């Protein structure tokens, strides 16, 4: 759709591959930009990542005229104390194409000696179950839907969490939730992810939609020395304290609102 080629949404059926919905979405974008462009009514913008900001500016540089703040998501759950890490890799989230679950399954085939746990539900759930049976992937366990303390414990005990997204992510909560439990992350180098996953420091970055790249990262992760893993956890703790604390988030947002109000007075 860039720049201002919103008809591409209709031609490529971007809205759930539905012709009518895609047409409506295309028309909505043209009407909005011509008659109701949001910049007329906005005093400032809060972006959840630098990536998001760059995308907005690429589509319309008028956004640069507005006050802005880059503010990552925060997380306020209690960390599991004195957890014993177990020898498995974890995926948790929606079982759908854009989350890269197929990439994970293919990588798991290449690493038969590694254990993988998958938490979540979604449109590809039945297909994944069938594939596990068909290919005899005994190293993969489907745990279904989890939430609350059960999910936190599963994250805390994981050796690494895998976020193999194939489509843009801004500031994935799955990464932040993993950091809260001191669990390093293997994630796609796409969208806003490389802003919060520091390669070889808080985890490993991989090529999107590449089971080979993911497999190679899993090898590095399973062979990481104890001291290097502890240093990675220390880096995660420092990074979390700096960027994802609730109080810091509130203070930054509050100060931004005060700045906007001062400009309006």
C-alpha positions as CSV (number, residue, x, y, z in Angstrom):
1,X,0.0,0.0,0.0
2,X,3.0,2.3,0.2
3,X,2.8,5.1,-0.8
4,X,-0.9,5.7,-0.9
5,X,-1.7,2.7,-3.0
6,X,-4.5,1.4,-0.8
7,X,-6.2,-0.3,-3.8
8,X,-3.6,-3.0,-3.3
9,X,-5.6,-4.2,-0.3
10,X,-8.5,-4.9,-2.6
11,X,-6.4,-6.4,-5.4
12,X,-4.6,-8.8,-3.1
13,X,-7.6,-9.4,-0.8
14,X,-5.6,-8.5,2.3
15,X,-8.7,-8.4,4.6
16,X,-9.0,-12.1,5.5
17,X,-8.8,-12.9,1.7
18,X,-12.3,-11.5,1.4
19,X,-13.1,-9.4,-1.7
20,X,-15.8,-7.3,-0.1
21,X,-14.0,-6.7,3.2
22,X,-10.9,-5.8,1.3
23,X,-12.8,-3.3,-0.9
24,X,-14.3,-1.7,2.2
25,X,-10.9,-1.4,3.8
26,X,-9.4,0.2,0.7
27,X,-12.2,2.7,0.4
28,X,-12.0,3.5,4.1
29,X,-8.3,4.4,3.8
30,X,-8.9,6.7,0.9
31,X,-11.8,8.4,2.7
32,X,-10.0,8.7,5.9
33,X,-6.9,10.3,4.4
34,X,-8.9,12.7,2.2
35,X,-11.7,13.8,4.7
36,X,-10.9,12.6,8.2
37,X,-7.1,12.3,8.5
38,X,-6.3,11.7,12.2
39,X,-3.5,14.2,12.3
40,X,-6.1,17.0,12.4
41,X,-7.3,15.8,15.8
42,X,-4.2,14.4,17.4
43,X,-1.9,16.3,19.7
44,X,0.7,13.6,20.2
45,X,1.4,10.0,19.4
46,X,2.7,7.2,21.6
47,X,4.5,4.5,19.5
48,X,5.0,1.1,21.0
49,X,8.3,0.7,19.1
50,X,10.8,2.6,16.9
51,X,9.7,0.3,14.1
52,X,6.1,1.5,14.4
53,X,7.2,5.1,14.3
54,X,9.3,4.6,11.2
55,X,6.3,2.9,9.4
56,X,4.0,5.8,10.3
57,X,6.5,8.3,9.0
58,X,7.1,6.3,5.8
59,X,3.4,6.4,5.0
60,X,2.9,10.0,5.9
61,X,5.7,12.3,7.0
62,X,3.1,14.7,8.5
63,X,3.2,12.5,11.6
64,X,6.6,14.0,12.2
65,X,4.9,17.3,13.1
66,X,3.4,15.8,16.2
67,X,4.9,15.3,19.6
68,X,5.8,11.6,20.0
69,X,6.9,9.1,22.6
70,X,8.4,5.6,22.1
71,X,7.0,3.6,25.0
72,X,7.3,-0.2,25.2
73,X,4.7,-2.4,26.8
74,X,5.1,-3.0,30.5
75,X,4.6,-6.1,32.6
76,X,3.5,-6.3,36.2
77,X,3.3,-10.0,37.0
78,X,5.3,-11.4,39.9
79,X,8.5,-13.3,38.9
80,X,8.7,-17.0,39.9
81,X,11.5,-17.2,42.5
82,X,14.2,-19.9,42.7
83,X,12.9,-21.7,39.6
84,X,14.7,-24.7,38.3
85,X,15.2,-24.5,34.6
86,X,14.2,-27.6,32.6
87,X,15.6,-28.7,29.3
88,X,12.9,-27.7,26.9
89,X,12.2,-24.9,24.4
90,X,8.8,-23.2,24.6
91,X,6.5,-21.6,22.1
92,X,3.4,-19.9,23.6
93,X,0.8,-17.9,21.7
94,X,-1.6,-18.2,18.8
95,X,-1.1,-21.2,16.6
96,X,-1.4,-19.4,13.3
97,X,0.7,-18.7,10.2
98,X,1.9,-15.3,11.1
99,X,3.3,-16.5,14.4
100,X,5.7,-18.8,12.6
101,X,4.5,-22.1,14.2
102,X,5.2,-24.0,11.0
103,X,8.8,-22.7,11.0
104,X,9.1,-24.1,14.6
105,X,7.7,-27.5,13.7
106,X,10.1,-27.8,10.8
107,X,13.0,-26.8,13.0
108,X,11.9,-29.3,15.6
109,X,12.2,-32.1,13.0
110,X,15.9,-31.1,12.5
111,X,16.5,-31.2,16.3
112,X,15.0,-34.5,17.3
113,X,17.1,-34.6,20.5
114,X,15.6,-31.4,21.8
115,X,12.3,-31.1,23.7
116,X,9.7,-28.6,22.5
117,X,6.5,-27.5,24.4
118,X,3.8,-25.6,22.6
119,X,1.2,-23.7,24.6
120,X,-1.8,-22.1,22.9
121,X,-4.7,-22.7,20.4
122,X,-5.5,-21.3,17.0
123,X,-6.5,-22.1,13.4
124,X,-3.5,-24.4,12.8
125,X,-4.0,-26.5,15.9
126,X,-5.5,-29.6,14.2
127,X,-3.1,-29.5,11.4
128,X,-0.2,-29.4,13.8
129,X,-1.6,-32.4,15.8
130,X,-1.9,-34.4,12.6
131,X,1.6,-33.5,11.5
132,X,3.1,-34.5,14.9
133,X,1.4,-37.9,14.6
134,X,2.3,-38.3,10.9
135,X,5.9,-37.4,11.3
136,X,6.2,-39.1,14.7
137,X,7.5,-36.0,16.3
138,X,7.8,-37.3,19.8
139,X,9.9,-34.4,20.9
140,X,7.0,-32.0,20.6
141,X,4.3,-31.7,23.4
142,X,1.1,-29.7,22.8
143,X,-0.1,-28.4,26.2
144,X,-3.2,-26.5,24.9
145,X,-4.3,-23.2,26.4
146,X,-2.7,-21.9,29.6
147,X,-3.0,-18.7,31.6
148,X,-2.2,-17.2,34.9
149,X,0.2,-19.0,37.3
150,X,0.2,-22.2,35.2
151,X,1.6,-20.3,32.1
152,X,4.0,-18.3,34.2
153,X,5.5,-21.5,35.6
154,X,5.8,-23.0,32.2
155,X,7.7,-19.9,30.9
156,X,9.9,-19.7,34.0
157,X,11.0,-23.4,33.7
158,X,11.8,-23.1,29.9
159,X,15.4,-23.1,28.8
160,X,14.5,-20.7,26.0
161,X,11.3,-19.3,24.6
162,X,10.9,-19.2,20.8
163,X,9.2,-16.4,18.9
164,X,9.5,-17.3,15.2
165,X,7.1,-14.7,13.8
166,X,7.0,-14.4,10.0
167,X,4.9,-11.2,9.9
168,X,5.7,-7.8,11.6
169,X,5.6,-7.7,15.4
170,X,5.8,-4.4,17.2
171,X,6.6,-5.2,20.9
172,X,5.5,-8.8,21.6
173,X,4.3,-9.4,25.1
174,X,5.6,-13.0,24.8
175,X,9.1,-11.7,24.8
176,X,8.5,-9.3,27.8
177,X,6.7,-12.1,29.7
178,X,9.7,-14.4,29.1
179,X,12.2,-11.7,30.3
180,X,10.1,-11.3,33.5
181,X,10.9,-14.9,34.3
182,X,14.5,-14.7,33.4
183,X,14.1,-16.8,30.2
184,X,16.1,-15.9,27.1
185,X,14.4,-15.7,23.7
186,X,15.1,-16.9,20.2
187,X,13.1,-14.6,17.9
188,X,12.8,-13.5,14.3
189,X,14.7,-10.4,13.2
190,X,11.6,-8.6,12.0
191,X,9.5,-5.6,13.0
192,X,10.2,-4.3,16.5
193,X,11.7,-7.5,17.8
194,X,15.4,-6.7,17.3
195,X,14.8,-3.6,19.5
196,X,14.1,-5.9,22.5
197,X,16.0,-9.1,21.7
198,X,19.8,-8.4,21.7
199,X,21.6,-11.0,19.7
200,X,23.9,-13.2,21.9
201,X,23.0,-11.0,24.9
202,X,19.3,-11.6,25.8
203,X,18.8,-14.4,23.3
204,X,19.3,-15.1,19.6
205,X,17.9,-13.4,16.4
206,X,17.0,-15.6,13.4
207,X,15.9,-15.0,9.9
208,X,12.1,-14.9,9.6
209,X,10.4,-17.9,7.9
210,X,13.7,-19.9,8.0
211,X,13.6,-23.3,9.8
212,X,17.3,-23.6,9.1
213,X,18.1,-20.4,10.8
214,X,16.0,-21.4,13.8
215,X,17.6,-24.8,13.9
216,X,21.0,-23.2,14.0
217,X,20.0,-20.9,16.9
218,X,18.5,-23.9,18.8
219,X,21.9,-25.6,18.5
220,X,23.7,-22.6,19.9
221,X,21.1,-22.4,22.7
222,X,21.3,-26.0,23.8
223,X,25.2,-25.8,23.8
224,X,25.5,-22.6,25.7
225,X,27.7,-22.9,28.7
226,X,26.3,-22.4,32.2
227,X,28.3,-19.2,32.8
228,X,27.3,-17.7,29.5
229,X,23.6,-18.5,30.2
230,X,23.8,-16.8,33.6
231,X,25.3,-13.7,32.0
232,X,22.4,-13.7,29.5
233,X,19.9,-13.9,32.4
234,X,21.7,-11.0,34.1
235,X,21.5,-8.9,30.9
236,X,17.8,-9.8,30.6
237,X,17.1,-8.7,34.2
238,X,18.8,-5.3,33.6
239,X,17.0,-4.8,30.2
240,X,13.7,-5.6,31.8
241,X,14.2,-3.2,34.7
242,X,15.1,-0.4,32.3
243,X,12.4,-0.9,29.7
244,X,9.4,-2.9,31.0
245,X,8.7,-1.8,34.6
246,X,5.2,-0.6,35.3
247,X,6.3,2.5,37.3
248,X,8.7,3.6,34.6
249,X,6.0,3.2,32.0
250,X,3.5,5.2,34.0
251,X,6.0,8.0,34.7
252,X,7.0,8.3,31.0
253,X,3.4,8.4,29.9
254,X,2.4,10.9,32.6
255,X,5.2,13.2,31.7
256,X,4.3,13.0,28.0
257,X,0.7,14.0,28.7
258,X,1.9,16.9,30.9
259,X,4.1,18.1,28.0
260,X,1.1,18.0,25.6
261,X,-1.1,19.9,28.0
262,X,1.6,22.6,28.5
263,X,1.7,23.1,24.7
264,X,-2.1,23.5,24.6
265,X,-2.3,26.0,27.4
